[in-house]
Amino acid sequence: MRGTLSIVTITLLAVVLLGALVVASGALSVAADETPHVHADGSKHTHTATDNGPVSTAQALHDALSVGDAARVEGLLDSKVLIMEAGNVEQSLQEYADHHLPADLKFMKGMTYKLEQQTGDSSGDLAWVASTATLTGSSDGKPVALVSTETLVLRKFSGSWKVVHIHWSSRAAKGR
């Protein structure tokens, strides 16, 4: 447990420090009404035109989740990824792949993901991307309309960005 707390503490510290850098530097802030994107299965969402490494990795993660590509999702996550969602914690890629990833893939295939706002920054080999999106569609035959918030912490390994921490949160969209 002590090692787990250290990972959580380090991850949260990284988010706070990078956040302070953003406030100080006036980081990237993007309204995401620029590039609509539709998949072969009819699912669609919006990409920003900004194409830096961390943002591209965040977009690739959503693309892979939306089309049910588990191998691609796993390739974008670090083996020690820490994932927090709805009060639950998965402490590795293996744990996520064995437990919650299949449900996420199934859920996202029935959703239209529309990125509403995104911000982020990087310092050296660490970066963060925070996004707000709407998810609409159906799950288990029931209509779904959610506002989703996400924070990704990424680290550059051998020139490639990998997600080392995810925090997902959602709520019912107003008026739905």
Contacts in CASP RR format, 6 or more apart in sequence:
PFRMAT RR
TARGET T0000
AUTHOR 0000-0000-0000
METHOD contacts of the structure
MODEL  1
MRGTLSIVTITLLAVVLLGALVVASGALSVAADETPHVHADGSKHTHTAT
DNGPVSTAQALHDALSVGDAARVEGLLDSKVLIMEAGNVEQSLQEYADHH
LPADLKFMKGMTYKLEQQTGDSSGDLAWVASTATLTGSSDGKPVALVSTE
TLVLRKFSGSWKVVHIHWSSRAAKGR
4 91 0 8 1.000
7 80 0 8 1.000
7 82 0 8 1.000
7 91 0 8 1.000
8 82 0 8 1.000
11 82 0 8 1.000
11 153 0 8 1.000
11 164 0 8 1.000
11 165 0 8 1.000
14 126 0 8 1.000
14 128 0 8 1.000
14 153 0 8 1.000
14 165 0 8 1.000
15 128 0 8 1.000
15 151 0 8 1.000
15 153 0 8 1.000
15 165 0 8 1.000
17 123 0 8 1.000
18 120 0 8 1.000
18 121 0 8 1.000
18 122 0 8 1.000
18 123 0 8 1.000
18 126 0 8 1.000
18 127 0 8 1.000
18 128 0 8 1.000
18 153 0 8 1.000
19 27 0 8 1.000
19 121 0 8 1.000
19 128 0 8 1.000
21 27 0 8 1.000
21 121 0 8 1.000
21 123 0 8 1.000
22 119 0 8 1.000
22 120 0 8 1.000
22 121 0 8 1.000
25 121 0 8 1.000
27 119 0 8 1.000
27 120 0 8 1.000
27 121 0 8 1.000
28 50 0 8 1.000
28 52 0 8 1.000
28 55 0 8 1.000
28 119 0 8 1.000
28 120 0 8 1.000
28 121 0 8 1.000
29 117 0 8 1.000
29 118 0 8 1.000
29 119 0 8 1.000
29 120 0 8 1.000
30 48 0 8 1.000
30 49 0 8 1.000
30 50 0 8 1.000
30 55 0 8 1.000
30 117 0 8 1.000
30 118 0 8 1.000
30 119 0 8 1.000
31 116 0 8 1.000
31 117 0 8 1.000
32 46 0 8 1.000
32 47 0 8 1.000
32 48 0 8 1.000
32 114 0 8 1.000
32 115 0 8 1.000
32 116 0 8 1.000
32 117 0 8 1.000
32 118 0 8 1.000
33 46 0 8 1.000
34 46 0 8 1.000
34 47 0 8 1.000
34 48 0 8 1.000
34 49 0 8 1.000
35 46 0 8 1.000
35 47 0 8 1.000
35 48 0 8 1.000
35 49 0 8 1.000
36 44 0 8 1.000
36 45 0 8 1.000
36 46 0 8 1.000
37 44 0 8 1.000
37 45 0 8 1.000
37 46 0 8 1.000
37 47 0 8 1.000
37 63 0 8 1.000
38 44 0 8 1.000
39 63 0 8 1.000
39 66 0 8 1.000
39 67 0 8 1.000
40 67 0 8 1.000
41 67 0 8 1.000
41 109 0 8 1.000
43 66 0 8 1.000
43 67 0 8 1.000
43 108 0 8 1.000
43 109 0 8 1.000
43 110 0 8 1.000
43 111 0 8 1.000
43 112 0 8 1.000
43 113 0 8 1.000
44 112 0 8 1.000
44 113 0 8 1.000
44 114 0 8 1.000
45 62 0 8 1.000
45 66 0 8 1.000
45 112 0 8 1.000
45 113 0 8 1.000
45 114 0 8 1.000
45 115 0 8 1.000
45 133 0 8 1.000
46 114 0 8 1.000
46 115 0 8 1.000
47 59 0 8 1.000
47 115 0 8 1.000
48 55 0 8 1.000
48 59 0 8 1.000
48 115 0 8 1.000
48 118 0 8 1.000
50 118 0 8 1.000
52 122 0 8 1.000
53 127 0 8 1.000
53 161 0 8 1.000
54 120 0 8 1.000
54 122 0 8 1.000
54 127 0 8 1.000
54 128 0 8 1.000
54 129 0 8 1.000
54 152 0 8 1.000
54 154 0 8 1.000
54 161 0 8 1.000
55 118 0 8 1.000
55 120 0 8 1.000
55 129 0 8 1.000
56 161 0 8 1.000
57 76 0 8 1.000
57 129 0 8 1.000
57 152 0 8 1.000
57 154 0 8 1.000
57 161 0 8 1.000
57 162 0 8 1.000
57 163 0 8 1.000
58 118 0 8 1.000
58 129 0 8 1.000
58 131 0 8 1.000
58 152 0 8 1.000
58 154 0 8 1.000
58 163 0 8 1.000
60 72 0 8 1.000
60 76 0 8 1.000
61 73 0 8 1.000
61 76 0 8 1.000
61 77 0 8 1.000
61 152 0 8 1.000
61 163 0 8 1.000
62 113 0 8 1.000
62 115 0 8 1.000
63 69 0 8 1.000
63 72 0 8 1.000
64 70 0 8 1.000
64 72 0 8 1.000
64 73 0 8 1.000
64 76 0 8 1.000
65 73 0 8 1.000
65 104 0 8 1.000
65 105 0 8 1.000
65 108 0 8 1.000
66 108 0 8 1.000
66 109 0 8 1.000
66 111 0 8 1.000
66 113 0 8 1.000
67 109 0 8 1.000
68 105 0 8 1.000
68 108 0 8 1.000
68 109 0 8 1.000
69 105 0 8 1.000
70 97 0 8 1.000
70 101 0 8 1.000
70 102 0 8 1.000
70 105 0 8 1.000
73 101 0 8 1.000
73 105 0 8 1.000
74 93 0 8 1.000
74 97 0 8 1.000
74 101 0 8 1.000
75 162 0 8 1.000
76 162 0 8 1.000
76 163 0 8 1.000
77 93 0 8 1.000
77 96 0 8 1.000
77 162 0 8 1.000
77 163 0 8 1.000
78 93 0 8 1.000
78 155 0 8 1.000
78 157 0 8 1.000
78 162 0 8 1.000
78 163 0 8 1.000
78 164 0 8 1.000
79 92 0 8 1.000
79 93 0 8 1.000
79 94 0 8 1.000
80 91 0 8 1.000
80 92 0 8 1.000
80 93 0 8 1.000
80 164 0 8 1.000
81 90 0 8 1.000
81 92 0 8 1.000
81 93 0 8 1.000
81 96 0 8 1.000
81 162 0 8 1.000
81 163 0 8 1.000
81 164 0 8 1.000
81 165 0 8 1.000
81 166 0 8 1.000
82 89 0 8 1.000
82 90 0 8 1.000
82 91 0 8 1.000
82 164 0 8 1.000
82 165 0 8 1.000
82 166 0 8 1.000
83 89 0 8 1.000
83 90 0 8 1.000
83 96 0 8 1.000
83 100 0 8 1.000
83 165 0 8 1.000
83 166 0 8 1.000
83 167 0 8 1.000
83 168 0 8 1.000
84 165 0 8 1.000
84 166 0 8 1.000
84 167 0 8 1.000
84 168 0 8 1.000
85 100 0 8 1.000
85 166 0 8 1.000
85 167 0 8 1.000
85 168 0 8 1.000
85 169 0 8 1.000
86 168 0 8 1.000
86 169 0 8 1.000
88 100 0 8 1.000
90 96 0 8 1.000
90 99 0 8 1.000
90 100 0 8 1.000
107 139 0 8 1.000
110 137 0 8 1.000
110 138 0 8 1.000
110 139 0 8 1.000
111 135 0 8 1.000
111 136 0 8 1.000
111 137 0 8 1.000
111 139 0 8 1.000
111 144 0 8 1.000
112 135 0 8 1.000
112 136 0 8 1.000
112 137 0 8 1.000
113 133 0 8 1.000
113 134 0 8 1.000
113 135 0 8 1.000
114 133 0 8 1.000
114 134 0 8 1.000
114 135 0 8 1.000
114 136 0 8 1.000
115 131 0 8 1.000
115 132 0 8 1.000
115 133 0 8 1.000
116 131 0 8 1.000
116 132 0 8 1.000
116 133 0 8 1.000
116 134 0 8 1.000
117 131 0 8 1.000
117 132 0 8 1.000
118 129 0 8 1.000
118 130 0 8 1.000
118 131 0 8 1.000
118 132 0 8 1.000
119 129 0 8 1.000
119 130 0 8 1.000
119 131 0 8 1.000
120 127 0 8 1.000
120 128 0 8 1.000
120 129 0 8 1.000
120 130 0 8 1.000
121 127 0 8 1.000
121 128 0 8 1.000
122 128 0 8 1.000
122 154 0 8 1.000
124 156 0 8 1.000
125 155 0 8 1.000
125 156 0 8 1.000
125 157 0 8 1.000
126 153 0 8 1.000
126 154 0 8 1.000
126 155 0 8 1.000
126 156 0 8 1.000
127 153 0 8 1.000
127 154 0 8 1.000
127 155 0 8 1.000
127 156 0 8 1.000
127 161 0 8 1.000
128 151 0 8 1.000
128 152 0 8 1.000
128 153 0 8 1.000
128 154 0 8 1.000
129 150 0 8 1.000
129 151 0 8 1.000
129 152 0 8 1.000
129 154 0 8 1.000
130 149 0 8 1.000
130 150 0 8 1.000
130 151 0 8 1.000
130 152 0 8 1.000
131 148 0 8 1.000
131 149 0 8 1.000
131 150 0 8 1.000
131 152 0 8 1.000
132 147 0 8 1.000
132 148 0 8 1.000
132 149 0 8 1.000
132 150 0 8 1.000
133 147 0 8 1.000
133 148 0 8 1.000
133 150 0 8 1.000
134 145 0 8 1.000
134 146 0 8 1.000
134 147 0 8 1.000
134 148 0 8 1.000
134 173 0 8 1.000
135 144 0 8 1.000
135 145 0 8 1.000
135 146 0 8 1.000
135 147 0 8 1.000
135 148 0 8 1.000
135 170 0 8 1.000
136 144 0 8 1.000
136 145 0 8 1.000
136 146 0 8 1.000
136 173 0 8 1.000
137 143 0 8 1.000
137 144 0 8 1.000
137 145 0 8 1.000
138 144 0 8 1.000
143 176 0 8 1.000
145 172 0 8 1.000
145 173 0 8 1.000
145 175 0 8 1.000
145 176 0 8 1.000
146 170 0 8 1.000
146 171 0 8 1.000
146 172 0 8 1.000
146 173 0 8 1.000
147 170 0 8 1.000
147 171 0 8 1.000
147 172 0 8 1.000
147 173 0 8 1.000
148 168 0 8 1.000
148 169 0 8 1.000
148 170 0 8 1.000
149 168 0 8 1.000
149 169 0 8 1.000
149 170 0 8 1.000
150 166 0 8 1.000
150 167 0 8 1.000
150 168 0 8 1.000
150 169 0 8 1.000
151 165 0 8 1.000
151 166 0 8 1.000
151 167 0 8 1.000
152 163 0 8 1.000
152 165 0 8 1.000
152 166 0 8 1.000
153 163 0 8 1.000
153 164 0 8 1.000
153 165 0 8 1.000
154 161 0 8 1.000
154 162 0 8 1.000
154 163 0 8 1.000
154 164 0 8 1.000
155 161 0 8 1.000
155 162 0 8 1.000
155 164 0 8 1.000
156 162 0 8 1.000
END
